[in-house]
Every structure is written in C-alpha cells, then in structure tokens.
C-alpha cells in the first residue's frame, strides 16, 4: 500500500510550485524588458509588473528555504 500526503509528495508539490514561480518570474522579465523598450511605455503597468516580480522573488526564496533549510551544526 502506498501512503499519500507524505513528505515526498509535499516536496514534489513545492518543487513544482517553485518551477512555476521561476517561469512566471522569467516571463515578467521579458514583459518588463519589452515595455521598457517601447517609447510610449505605460509607467503604471511597468510598476505593477516590477512589484509582482518582487513578490514572486520573495515567494521563490521562501520555497527554496523550505526545500533547502540551513542546518547549523
């Protein structure tokens, strides 16, 4: 019998979420770059994208810390 909901399932779910967030972060990089190159770029939209990118970065760091906790010996 296989147990579900164990630590390995949780780790896999965290890794999938981490990869999804990293991809969204890369996509935002591309969108921000594209907006910045436009002569009539929307400053408010640019600010929103950058804020979302920072939020994603913080969430990525949190997930990385959960997956790879610092062990102080």
Phi and psi restraints in degrees (range 20) as a CNS / XPLOR table:
assign (resid 1 and name C) (resid 2 and name N)
       (resid 2 and name CA) (resid 2 and name C) 1.0 -100.2 20.0 2
assign (resid 2 and name N) (resid 2 and name CA)
       (resid 2 and name C) (resid 3 and name N) 1.0 130.3 20.0 2
assign (resid 2 and name C) (resid 3 and name N)
       (resid 3 and name CA) (resid 3 and name C) 1.0 -87.8 20.0 2
assign (resid 3 and name N) (resid 3 and name CA)
       (resid 3 and name C) (resid 4 and name N) 1.0 135.2 20.0 2
assign (resid 3 and name C) (resid 4 and name N)
       (resid 4 and name CA) (resid 4 and name C) 1.0 -107.3 20.0 2
assign (resid 4 and name N) (resid 4 and name CA)
       (resid 4 and name C) (resid 5 and name N) 1.0 155.6 20.0 2
assign (resid 4 and name C) (resid 5 and name N)
       (resid 5 and name CA) (resid 5 and name C) 1.0 82.7 20.0 2
assign (resid 5 and name N) (resid 5 and name CA)
       (resid 5 and name C) (resid 6 and name N) 1.0 13.1 20.0 2
assign (resid 5 and name C) (resid 6 and name N)
       (resid 6 and name CA) (resid 6 and name C) 1.0 -80.7 20.0 2
assign (resid 6 and name N) (resid 6 and name CA)
       (resid 6 and name C) (resid 7 and name N) 1.0 -178.0 20.0 2
assign (resid 6 and name C) (resid 7 and name N)
       (resid 7 and name CA) (resid 7 and name C) 1.0 -58.6 20.0 2
assign (resid 7 and name N) (resid 7 and name CA)
       (resid 7 and name C) (resid 8 and name N) 1.0 -36.2 20.0 2
assign (resid 7 and name C) (resid 8 and name N)
       (resid 8 and name CA) (resid 8 and name C) 1.0 -68.0 20.0 2
assign (resid 8 and name N) (resid 8 and name CA)
       (resid 8 and name C) (resid 9 and name N) 1.0 -39.3 20.0 2
assign (resid 8 and name C) (resid 9 and name N)
       (resid 9 and name CA) (resid 9 and name C) 1.0 -63.6 20.0 2
assign (resid 9 and name N) (resid 9 and name CA)
       (resid 9 and name C) (resid 10 and name N) 1.0 -40.7 20.0 2
assign (resid 9 and name C) (resid 10 and name N)
       (resid 10 and name CA) (resid 10 and name C) 1.0 -64.9 20.0 2
assign (resid 10 and name N) (resid 10 and name CA)
       (resid 10 and name C) (resid 11 and name N) 1.0 -42.3 20.0 2
assign (resid 10 and name C) (resid 11 and name N)
       (resid 11 and name CA) (resid 11 and name C) 1.0 -64.1 20.0 2
assign (resid 11 and name N) (resid 11 and name CA)
       (resid 11 and name C) (resid 12 and name N) 1.0 -42.0 20.0 2
assign (resid 11 and name C) (resid 12 and name N)
       (resid 12 and name CA) (resid 12 and name C) 1.0 -61.8 20.0 2
assign (resid 12 and name N) (resid 12 and name CA)
       (resid 12 and name C) (resid 13 and name N) 1.0 -41.5 20.0 2
assign (resid 12 and name C) (resid 13 and name N)
       (resid 13 and name CA) (resid 13 and name C) 1.0 -64.3 20.0 2
assign (resid 13 and name N) (resid 13 and name CA)
       (resid 13 and name C) (resid 14 and name N) 1.0 -41.4 20.0 2
assign (resid 13 and name C) (resid 14 and name N)
       (resid 14 and name CA) (resid 14 and name C) 1.0 -63.5 20.0 2
assign (resid 14 and name N) (resid 14 and name CA)
       (resid 14 and name C) (resid 15 and name N) 1.0 -41.4 20.0 2
assign (resid 14 and name C) (resid 15 and name N)
       (resid 15 and name CA) (resid 15 and name C) 1.0 -65.9 20.0 2
assign (resid 15 and name N) (resid 15 and name CA)
       (resid 15 and name C) (resid 16 and name N) 1.0 -39.1 20.0 2
assign (resid 15 and name C) (resid 16 and name N)
       (resid 16 and name CA) (resid 16 and name C) 1.0 -64.3 20.0 2
assign (resid 16 and name N) (resid 16 and name CA)
       (resid 16 and name C) (resid 17 and name N) 1.0 -43.5 20.0 2
assign (resid 16 and name C) (resid 17 and name N)
       (resid 17 and name CA) (resid 17 and name C) 1.0 -63.7 20.0 2
assign (resid 17 and name N) (resid 17 and name CA)
       (resid 17 and name C) (resid 18 and name N) 1.0 -41.5 20.0 2
assign (resid 17 and name C) (resid 18 and name N)
       (resid 18 and name CA) (resid 18 and name C) 1.0 -61.1 20.0 2
assign (resid 18 and name N) (resid 18 and name CA)
       (resid 18 and name C) (resid 19 and name N) 1.0 -44.2 20.0 2
assign (resid 18 and name C) (resid 19 and name N)
       (resid 19 and name CA) (resid 19 and name C) 1.0 -66.2 20.0 2
assign (resid 19 and name N) (resid 19 and name CA)
       (resid 19 and name C) (resid 20 and name N) 1.0 -39.4 20.0 2
assign (resid 19 and name C) (resid 20 and name N)
       (resid 20 and name CA) (resid 20 and name C) 1.0 -61.8 20.0 2
assign (resid 20 and name N) (resid 20 and name CA)
       (resid 20 and name C) (resid 21 and name N) 1.0 -43.2 20.0 2
assign (resid 20 and name C) (resid 21 and name N)
       (resid 21 and name CA) (resid 21 and name C) 1.0 -66.7 20.0 2
assign (resid 21 and name N) (resid 21 and name CA)
       (resid 21 and name C) (resid 22 and name N) 1.0 -40.1 20.0 2
assign (resid 21 and name C) (resid 22 and name N)
       (resid 22 and name CA) (resid 22 and name C) 1.0 -62.1 20.0 2
assign (resid 22 and name N) (resid 22 and name CA)
       (resid 22 and name C) (resid 23 and name N) 1.0 -40.4 20.0 2
assign (resid 22 and name C) (resid 23 and name N)
       (resid 23 and name CA) (resid 23 and name C) 1.0 -65.6 20.0 2
assign (resid 23 and name N) (resid 23 and name CA)
       (resid 23 and name C) (resid 24 and name N) 1.0 -43.5 20.0 2
assign (resid 23 and name C) (resid 24 and name N)
       (resid 24 and name CA) (resid 24 and name C) 1.0 -62.2 20.0 2
assign (resid 24 and name N) (resid 24 and name CA)
       (resid 24 and name C) (resid 25 and name N) 1.0 -38.5 20.0 2
assign (resid 24 and name C) (resid 25 and name N)
       (resid 25 and name CA) (resid 25 and name C) 1.0 -62.2 20.0 2
assign (resid 25 and name N) (resid 25 and name CA)
       (resid 25 and name C) (resid 26 and name N) 1.0 -44.0 20.0 2
assign (resid 25 and name C) (resid 26 and name N)
       (resid 26 and name CA) (resid 26 and name C) 1.0 -64.0 20.0 2
assign (resid 26 and name N) (resid 26 and name CA)
       (resid 26 and name C) (resid 27 and name N) 1.0 -41.3 20.0 2
assign (resid 26 and name C) (resid 27 and name N)
       (resid 27 and name CA) (resid 27 and name C) 1.0 -62.1 20.0 2
assign (resid 27 and name N) (resid 27 and name CA)
       (resid 27 and name C) (resid 28 and name N) 1.0 -40.1 20.0 2
assign (resid 27 and name C) (resid 28 and name N)
       (resid 28 and name CA) (resid 28 and name C) 1.0 -64.8 20.0 2
assign (resid 28 and name N) (resid 28 and name CA)
       (resid 28 and name C) (resid 29 and name N) 1.0 -38.5 20.0 2
assign (resid 28 and name C) (resid 29 and name N)
       (resid 29 and name CA) (resid 29 and name C) 1.0 -54.7 20.0 2
assign (resid 29 and name N) (resid 29 and name CA)
       (resid 29 and name C) (resid 30 and name N) 1.0 -47.8 20.0 2
assign (resid 29 and name C) (resid 30 and name N)
       (resid 30 and name CA) (resid 30 and name C) 1.0 -63.8 20.0 2
assign (resid 30 and name N) (resid 30 and name CA)
       (resid 30 and name C) (resid 31 and name N) 1.0 -43.4 20.0 2
assign (resid 30 and name C) (resid 31 and name N)
       (resid 31 and name CA) (resid 31 and name C) 1.0 -64.8 20.0 2
assign (resid 31 and name N) (resid 31 and name CA)
       (resid 31 and name C) (resid 32 and name N) 1.0 -41.1 20.0 2
assign (resid 31 and name C) (resid 32 and name N)
       (resid 32 and name CA) (resid 32 and name C) 1.0 -65.1 20.0 2
assign (resid 32 and name N) (resid 32 and name CA)
       (resid 32 and name C) (resid 33 and name N) 1.0 -45.5 20.0 2
assign (resid 32 and name C) (resid 33 and name N)
       (resid 33 and name CA) (resid 33 and name C) 1.0 -58.6 20.0 2
assign (resid 33 and name N) (resid 33 and name CA)
       (resid 33 and name C) (resid 34 and name N) 1.0 -44.6 20.0 2
assign (resid 33 and name C) (resid 34 and name N)
       (resid 34 and name CA) (resid 34 and name C) 1.0 -63.9 20.0 2
assign (resid 34 and name N) (resid 34 and name CA)
       (resid 34 and name C) (resid 35 and name N) 1.0 -43.0 20.0 2
assign (resid 34 and name C) (resid 35 and name N)
       (resid 35 and name CA) (resid 35 and name C) 1.0 -64.8 20.0 2
assign (resid 35 and name N) (resid 35 and name CA)
       (resid 35 and name C) (resid 36 and name N) 1.0 -40.1 20.0 2
assign (resid 35 and name C) (resid 36 and name N)
       (resid 36 and name CA) (resid 36 and name C) 1.0 -67.2 20.0 2
assign (resid 36 and name N) (resid 36 and name CA)
       (resid 36 and name C) (resid 37 and name N) 1.0 -26.5 20.0 2
assign (resid 36 and name C) (resid 37 and name N)
       (resid 37 and name CA) (resid 37 and name C) 1.0 -82.6 20.0 2
assign (resid 37 and name N) (resid 37 and name CA)
       (resid 37 and name C) (resid 38 and name N) 1.0 -14.8 20.0 2
assign (resid 37 and name C) (resid 38 and name N)
       (resid 38 and name CA) (resid 38 and name C) 1.0 -76.6 20.0 2
assign (resid 38 and name N) (resid 38 and name CA)
       (resid 38 and name C) (resid 39 and name N) 1.0 137.7 20.0 2
assign (resid 38 and name C) (resid 39 and name N)
       (resid 39 and name CA) (resid 39 and name C) 1.0 -70.4 20.0 2
assign (resid 39 and name N) (resid 39 and name CA)
       (resid 39 and name C) (resid 40 and name N) 1.0 -26.5 20.0 2
assign (resid 39 and name C) (resid 40 and name N)
       (resid 40 and name CA) (resid 40 and name C) 1.0 -112.1 20.0 2
assign (resid 40 and name N) (resid 40 and name CA)
       (resid 40 and name C) (resid 41 and name N) 1.0 44.1 20.0 2
assign (resid 40 and name C) (resid 41 and name N)
       (resid 41 and name CA) (resid 41 and name C) 1.0 -65.3 20.0 2
assign (resid 41 and name N) (resid 41 and name CA)
       (resid 41 and name C) (resid 42 and name N) 1.0 146.7 20.0 2
assign (resid 41 and name C) (resid 42 and name N)
       (resid 42 and name CA) (resid 42 and name C) 1.0 -84.7 20.0 2
assign (resid 42 and name N) (resid 42 and name CA)
       (resid 42 and name C) (resid 43 and name N) 1.0 106.1 20.0 2
assign (resid 42 and name C) (resid 43 and name N)
       (resid 43 and name CA) (resid 43 and name C) 1.0 -61.5 20.0 2
assign (resid 43 and name N) (resid 43 and name CA)
       (resid 43 and name C) (resid 44 and name N) 1.0 -39.1 20.0 2
assign (resid 43 and name C) (resid 44 and name N)
       (resid 44 and name CA) (resid 44 and name C) 1.0 -65.7 20.0 2
assign (resid 44 and name N) (resid 44 and name CA)
       (resid 44 and name C) (resid 45 and name N) 1.0 -43.8 20.0 2
assign (resid 44 and name C) (resid 45 and name N)
       (resid 45 and name CA) (resid 45 and name C) 1.0 -63.0 20.0 2
assign (resid 45 and name N) (resid 45 and name CA)
       (resid 45 and name C) (resid 46 and name N) 1.0 -40.3 20.0 2
assign (resid 45 and name C) (resid 46 and name N)
       (resid 46 and name CA) (resid 46 and name C) 1.0 -60.8 20.0 2
assign (resid 46 and name N) (resid 46 and name CA)
       (resid 46 and name C) (resid 47 and name N) 1.0 -44.7 20.0 2
assign (resid 46 and name C) (resid 47 and name N)
       (resid 47 and name CA) (resid 47 and name C) 1.0 -62.0 20.0 2
assign (resid 47 and name N) (resid 47 and name CA)
       (resid 47 and name C) (resid 48 and name N) 1.0 -40.7 20.0 2
assign (resid 47 and name C) (resid 48 and name N)
       (resid 48 and name CA) (resid 48 and name C) 1.0 -64.3 20.0 2
assign (resid 48 and name N) (resid 48 and name CA)
       (resid 48 and name C) (resid 49 and name N) 1.0 -43.1 20.0 2
assign (resid 48 and name C) (resid 49 and name N)
       (resid 49 and name CA) (resid 49 and name C) 1.0 -64.4 20.0 2
assign (resid 49 and name N) (resid 49 and name CA)
       (resid 49 and name C) (resid 50 and name N) 1.0 -42.3 20.0 2
assign (resid 49 and name C) (resid 50 and name N)
       (resid 50 and name CA) (resid 50 and name C) 1.0 -65.2 20.0 2
assign (resid 50 and name N) (resid 50 and name CA)
       (resid 50 and name C) (resid 51 and name N) 1.0 -38.1 20.0 2
assign (resid 50 and name C) (resid 51 and name N)
       (resid 51 and name CA) (resid 51 and name C) 1.0 -65.2 20.0 2
assign (resid 51 and name N) (resid 51 and name CA)
       (resid 51 and name C) (resid 52 and name N) 1.0 -43.6 20.0 2
assign (resid 51 and name C) (resid 52 and name N)
       (resid 52 and name CA) (resid 52 and name C) 1.0 -61.2 20.0 2
assign (resid 52 and name N) (resid 52 and name CA)
       (resid 52 and name C) (resid 53 and name N) 1.0 -39.4 20.0 2
assign (resid 52 and name C) (resid 53 and name N)
       (resid 53 and name CA) (resid 53 and name C) 1.0 -63.1 20.0 2
assign (resid 53 and name N) (resid 53 and name CA)
       (resid 53 and name C) (resid 54 and name N) 1.0 -40.6 20.0 2
assign (resid 53 and name C) (resid 54 and name N)
       (resid 54 and name CA) (resid 54 and name C) 1.0 -65.8 20.0 2
assign (resid 54 and name N) (resid 54 and name CA)
       (resid 54 and name C) (resid 55 and name N) 1.0 -40.5 20.0 2
assign (resid 54 and name C) (resid 55 and name N)
       (resid 55 and name CA) (resid 55 and name C) 1.0 -61.9 20.0 2
assign (resid 55 and name N) (resid 55 and name CA)
       (resid 55 and name C) (resid 56 and name N) 1.0 -43.1 20.0 2
assign (resid 55 and name C) (resid 56 and name N)
       (resid 56 and name CA) (resid 56 and name C) 1.0 -62.2 20.0 2
assign (resid 56 and name N) (resid 56 and name CA)
       (resid 56 and name C) (resid 57 and name N) 1.0 -43.5 20.0 2
assign (resid 56 and name C) (resid 57 and name N)
       (resid 57 and name CA) (resid 57 and name C) 1.0 -58.1 20.0 2
assign (resid 57 and name N) (resid 57 and name CA)
       (resid 57 and name C) (resid 58 and name N) 1.0 -44.3 20.0 2
assign (resid 57 and name C) (resid 58 and name N)
       (resid 58 and name CA) (resid 58 and name C) 1.0 -63.5 20.0 2
assign (resid 58 and name N) (resid 58 and name CA)
       (resid 58 and name C) (resid 59 and name N) 1.0 -40.6 20.0 2
assign (resid 58 and name C) (resid 59 and name N)
       (resid 59 and name CA) (resid 59 and name C) 1.0 -67.5 20.0 2
assign (resid 59 and name N) (resid 59 and name CA)
       (resid 59 and name C) (resid 60 and name N) 1.0 -38.5 20.0 2
assign (resid 59 and name C) (resid 60 and name N)
       (resid 60 and name CA) (resid 60 and name C) 1.0 -61.5 20.0 2
assign (resid 60 and name N) (resid 60 and name CA)
       (resid 60 and name C) (resid 61 and name N) 1.0 -44.8 20.0 2
assign (resid 60 and name C) (resid 61 and name N)
       (resid 61 and name CA) (resid 61 and name C) 1.0 -61.9 20.0 2
assign (resid 61 and name N) (resid 61 and name CA)
       (resid 61 and name C) (resid 62 and name N) 1.0 -41.9 20.0 2
assign (resid 61 and name C) (resid 62 and name N)
       (resid 62 and name CA) (resid 62 and name C) 1.0 -60.4 20.0 2
assign (resid 62 and name N) (resid 62 and name CA)
       (resid 62 and name C) (resid 63 and name N) 1.0 -45.5 20.0 2
assign (resid 62 and name C) (resid 63 and name N)
       (resid 63 and name CA) (resid 63 and name C) 1.0 -66.1 20.0 2
assign (resid 63 and name N) (resid 63 and name CA)
       (resid 63 and name C) (resid 64 and name N) 1.0 -41.4 20.0 2
assign (resid 63 and name C) (resid 64 and name N)
       (resid 64 and name CA) (resid 64 and name C) 1.0 -60.8 20.0 2
assign (resid 64 and name N) (resid 64 and name CA)
       (resid 64 and name C) (resid 65 and name N) 1.0 -39.2 20.0 2
assign (resid 64 and name C) (resid 65 and name N)
       (resid 65 and name CA) (resid 65 and name C) 1.0 -65.7 20.0 2
assign (resid 65 and name N) (resid 65 and name CA)
       (resid 65 and name C) (resid 66 and name N) 1.0 -36.6 20.0 2
assign (resid 65 and name C) (resid 66 and name N)
       (resid 66 and name CA) (resid 66 and name C) 1.0 -67.0 20.0 2
assign (resid 66 and name N) (resid 66 and name CA)
       (resid 66 and name C) (resid 67 and name N) 1.0 -38.3 20.0 2
assign (resid 66 and name C) (resid 67 and name N)
       (resid 67 and name CA) (resid 67 and name C) 1.0 -78.8 20.0 2
assign (resid 67 and name N) (resid 67 and name CA)
       (resid 67 and name C) (resid 68 and name N) 1.0 -31.2 20.0 2
assign (resid 67 and name C) (resid 68 and name N)
       (resid 68 and name CA) (resid 68 and name C) 1.0 -131.3 20.0 2
assign (resid 68 and name N) (resid 68 and name CA)
       (resid 68 and name C) (resid 69 and name N) 1.0 70.5 20.0 2
assign (resid 68 and name C) (resid 69 and name N)
       (resid 69 and name CA) (resid 69 and name C) 1.0 -66.9 20.0 2
assign (resid 69 and name N) (resid 69 and name CA)
       (resid 69 and name C) (resid 70 and name N) 1.0 145.6 20.0 2
assign (resid 69 and name C) (resid 70 and name N)
       (resid 70 and name CA) (resid 70 and name C) 1.0 -71.4 20.0 2
assign (resid 70 and name N) (resid 70 and name CA)
       (resid 70 and name C) (resid 71 and name N) 1.0 125.6 20.0 2
assign (resid 70 and name C) (resid 71 and name N)
       (resid 71 and name CA) (resid 71 and name C) 1.0 -107.8 20.0 2
assign (resid 71 and name N) (resid 71 and name CA)
       (resid 71 and name C) (resid 72 and name N) 1.0 116.5 20.0 2
assign (resid 71 and name C) (resid 72 and name N)
       (resid 72 and name CA) (resid 72 and name C) 1.0 -94.9 20.0 2
assign (resid 72 and name N) (resid 72 and name CA)
       (resid 72 and name C) (resid 73 and name N) 1.0 118.7 20.0 2
